[in-house]
Amino acid sequence: MGTIKKITIIGAGCLGKALVRQLHIKGFQIHEIVSRKKEEVESLCQLTGATANFGDYDSVLPDADLYIVSVKDDAVFEIRKKLKIKDKLVVHTSGTLPFDALKKCSSQFGIFYPLQTFSKNRMPDFEEIPFFVWASSSASLLDLYDVAAALSKKVFTAKEDKLKTIHLAAVFASNFTNHLLKISKDILEENEIDFQILKPLVEETFKKAFELSPEDAQTGPAKRGDCTTTDKHKSMLKRDDWRALYVLFSGMIREEYADKKKD
């Protein structure tokens, strides 16, 4: 292990809790856990032996080697007004905030961004999570890289402009896709059909997208120009917003592949 041994985690949401558990497993000392979520903090402190702090940012212990701020983006600006740790390394976990968002807290700052979705009661495979790190000095960057490498096999250095692009793409690939699955689930359950029936289809769709490419994996009535089928589908949709979404996506797919059909 490198120079980072004692770590303070600020935030006990899905990502914060996952980081506490994984860093603890990898042998780092969780020095302090800071959050207003009292039950979560008490449970994590019992697991790790960390000091509990129920959201008093003015009294955060100053002797950790690394401070990871894992909270909503808006809350970072509240925290940076109160958190003062001089020359200790402090990082945020956001893919959209400026690299120097925590500059007022310390002379050493940076980004520690895991490209993954985190949900309650589910732990992703950390070894496969791409981690992106950047810091205000080469020494701090090396320290961050070492911490990330203890968690994952996929660690990259990336400045904030690239991270913002990655985060934008991730919203399309993950957040929007999941909401489309929610719509699919609602459509099926309205007709008393089990959502799990779609699992093999969805799994194969994602496998093809990465093994071939999204362009080569695209199928369906919109790509074929099958207006008879798409018109039937539109008539089946009771909600105006779902129908508008169907029309939007069908039109985009039709336009994307119209010229390629002529080739």
Secondary structure, 3 states (H helix, E strand, C coil): CCCCCEEEEECCCHHHHHHHHHHHHCCCEEEEEECCCHHHHHHHHHHHCCEEECCCHHHCCCCCCEEEECCCHHHHHHHHHHCCCEEEEEEECCCCCCCCCCCCCEEEEEEEEECCCCECCECCCHHHCEEEEEECCHHHHHHHHHHHHHHCCEEEECCHHHHHHHHHHHHHHHHHHHHHHHHHHHHHHHCCCCHHHHHHHHHHHHHHHHHCCHHHHCCCHHHHCCHHHHHHHHHHCCCHHHHHHHHHHHHHHHHHHHHHHHC
